[in-house]
Amino acid sequence: MDNEQLVARIRVHEYESDNMLKLWQQNQGFIGKMAARYSSCAEIEDLKQEGYIALCEAVRHYDLASGVPFINYAAFWMKQQMSRYIDNCGSVVRIPVGVRGEIRRYKKICNEYRKYYDAEPSERELCALLRMSPEELHKVQENARKGQIQSLSAPIGADNEEMTLEDTVASGEDLEEECAGRLDRENMKRELWIAVDSLPADQAQTIRCRYMDGMTLKETGERQGISIERVRQNDRKAIRTLRLNKYSRKYRGYYEEYLSAAPVRHVGVSSFQRTWTSEVEREVMRCAGKEVR
């Protein structure tokens, strides 16, 4: 069965998956040749995958009545798809397609100038030939250097230095703020569990089972040998006690500053009246439990 017949069947959804597989199999050689043309710019297996995507697009847009061989029509889609993939993913540092066009024009002017004058063009001459300002030229030259990067792990500087390009990439993290936040969470955790340990033994055990071990009411009851309702009562009593100023004054400042504005699940009035636990309090208990684990 030729390509055109397979495409016709696929378009009317006749054994679509099977016929698409047959179309791919009988055109693998052609797709491989197309991918080989661009293999210097990207991995050939990735290019073949892009070729399959292009084949699917060609099937969708092919005019069965045009008389043009399907594979000739599909070749256009494959070329476009592979070129777009290389533009987007072909280098370590991604450079937009429009910028790549400027880089190609810049390199072409430089090559032609060297061939004709046997010398490197000056900045002033490049600005005139490219019709760019010095600032625009510097940006194009910087992007051209980025496009030549082969690996972020490549060493830079003198031979005896071990610094790589990735070592020069700035981190977006605020290390000072992150460190301070981590210390605050550790202090909050410590003060909270000290307060929990001062509760009656059965309440303290319930709180640890529920918020440190993440157990359900039923699992907590089974561990403590009490009913689910008793577990619920212990939970409520413990939370009400922990709200008292003598228990909460050491850790309340931490969660009011770091957790009250956090995107936590809203509990609502009815839930609060049923559990006597606010969303912030539950979030504090969960956070402290995760820190312990």
N, C-alpha and C positions, 0 to 999 in steps of 0.2 A: 504494500500500500504506500503510495507516494505522500509527500508532505501535504500537498493541497487537500487530498482526501481525508487525511488525519485532522487537519485544521477544520474542515467542514464538519466532521463528526464532533469535534470538541466544541465548536460554536453552537451546536444544537444539543449539547450536554449528553451525547451518546457515549456511554462508558468513558466519561471525561478523564478520570484519573488514569485509566489504562492507556488510553490513546495519547494522553500527554506524555506518559512514560515512554511510549513507543517513539513519539516525535523526538524526544530528548535523546533516546538511544541511537536513533539512526542519523542524528546530526551532531553527535559528540565529537567526531573527528573535525568537523568544520569549526565548532566552538573552540576546540583545543588550538586550532591554527590561529583563530582570532585572538585568543588569550596569549599565545606565544609572542605576538607582535608587541604586546605591552608588558611582557614578563620582566623587563629591566626596571619597571616602575612599581611593580607590586607582585605579591605571591601569585603564582599561576593558578593554584587551586581556588583562591579567592576570586580571581578573574573568571574562572569557569563558572563559579556560582553566580556571578553577575551576568554571565552569558545565559544561564538558565532563566534568570529573572527577565532578561531582555526577550528571550524566546516566548515567555508567557505573555509579555506585553505585545509582542508582534502578533501572536495569535488573536488577541483581542481587537487589534486595529487593522488586520489584513483584509483587503478587499478581494473577495473570492472572484469577482468578475473582472478584475483589472488585467488579468493575463500575465502579470509579473510573477516569476517563480517565487515561491514563498521564501526560500532561503536567501535570495537576493534582497528581499524586503527586510527579513530578519537581521541581515548583516548590518543594516543601518542602525537598528535598535541596539545591537550588541556593541557596536563602536561607541555609540553615545553613552550606553550604560557603563562600559568599562572606562571610558574617559572620565565620566563623572565620578566614578569610584576612585580613580587615581587622584583626581583633583581634591576629593574630600578626605581620602584615607591613605594616600600614597606616600606621605612623608611623616616623620616623627612629630613635627610641629604642623598642625593643620593651617593651611593658608587658603583663604577664600578664592573661589574661582576667578572673580574679577581681578584680584590682586595678582594671581598667577599670570593673567594676560599682560599686566604691566611689567612683570618680571621678564616674561618672554620678549617683550618689545625692548626692554632695557638691554638684555643680553644680546639680542640681534644687532642693535645699534653699536654696542661695544665690539662685537666680532667684526662687523663690516668696517668699522673705523680702524681696527688693528690691521685688517687685511690691506686696506687702502693706504694707510699712513705708516704702518709698521711701528706704531706707538700707542700708548694708552691715552684715551680722551681725558681732557681735564674736566673738572666739575662744571666750569662755565660752558664748555662745549656740549656736555651732556644735557645740561639744562636747556640749551638752545635747540639741540636736536630732538629732545623729547618734549619740548615745550612745557617744562615743569619749573617750579620754583626750587631753590636749594633745599627747602624743608621737605617738599614732596619727593625729590630725588633721594634724600637721605632715608626716607621711609621705604622707598622701593629697594634701595641697597640693603637695608636692614632685613626686609622680608626675603630678599634673595639669599642672604646668608642663612636665615632660618630654614629655607627650603633645602639647603645643602646638608643639614644636620642628619646624620645617619643613626645615631644612638645617643640617648641622654646619659649613657654610662661611659661614653668615650672620654678619655682623659684629656684635660686641657692644661695649658701652661708648660712648664719645663718638664723634661723627662723624669726628673727625680720627684716630681710632685704627684700625689695620688688623688688630687681633686678632679671630679668629673663635672660635666655640664649640669647634671641634676642637683649637684651640691650648691649651685648658684641660683637655683629657682627658689624664690621667696615663698615661705609658707603663709597660708591665710589664717593660721591659728594665732590667737592672742594667748601666748603661753603664760603670761603673768596672771591674766584673769582666770584662765583654766586652772592654774595651780591654786589660786586663792579659793576658787569655787570648790575644788576637790577637798581642800583642808576644812572649809566650812561644812561640807557634807559629812566629813568624817567626825567633826566635832558634834554636829547635830545627832548623828547616829549614836555616838557614845553617850551623850547626855540623855537621849531618848530611852535607850535600853537600860541605863542606870535607873531611870524613873520607872520603867516597866518592872524591873527586878524588885522594886520596893513595894509593889502591889501584893495582895494576898496570892499565895502560891497558885491556886487554881486559875485565877484571872491572868496572872503572868504567863502561865503555861498556855492558856487559850490564845492570848495575844501572839505569842511566839509561833504557835501552830498556824494561826490564821495568816499572819503577815510576814513571818520569817520563812516558814516552810511552804506557804501558799496553799494550805489545806482548805477543803470545803468544810462546811459546818458538820456534815456527816463524818468525814474523816477525822476531824478534830474530836468529835464526840467519841468515836471508836478508840482513839489513842488515849483519851482521858477516862474512858469508861463511864461517860455521862450521856444524857440525852441531847438531842439537837437543840431543844428549847433551852436547856441549861447552858449549852455553849453560847447561844445567842444572848442570854442574860449576862453571862460572864463578860462577853465582848462589850455589851452596852455599859455595864458597870465600870469596866476598866477604862473605857474611853472617857466616861464622865469624870472619873477620878483623875485621869491624866490632864483634863482641862483645868483642874484647880491650879491656882497660881503657884503654890509651893512645889508642884511637880513640873509645870510647863514653863516657868520663867527662864530656865536655862537653855531651852531649845526653841522656844516660841519665836525668838528673833530670827533664827535661821530660816525657818520655813515661811515666815511672813515676808522675808526679803527675797528668797530664792524660789519658793514654790507657789506662793499665792497668786502670782501673775502667770504661772505656767499654764499651758493648754491642757488642763486636766478635764476628765469627764464630769459633766454637771450632774449633781445628785438630785436637786430639786427639793421643794418643801415637804412633799409627802414622804419621800425617801428619808429625809432628815428626821421627820417625826417618827418614822418607823424604826430607824437604826440609831438615831441620836448621834450620827457621825457626819461631819461636813466633808465636802470633797477634798479640801486641803488636808484635813486630818488623815483621811484615807490615803492620800497621795504621800504624805510624810511616812506613814507606816509602811507603805509598799516600797518606797525608796530606801528606807532604812533596812527593810528586810532583804532587798536585793543587794545592798552593800555588804551585809553580813555574809550572804551566800557567796 
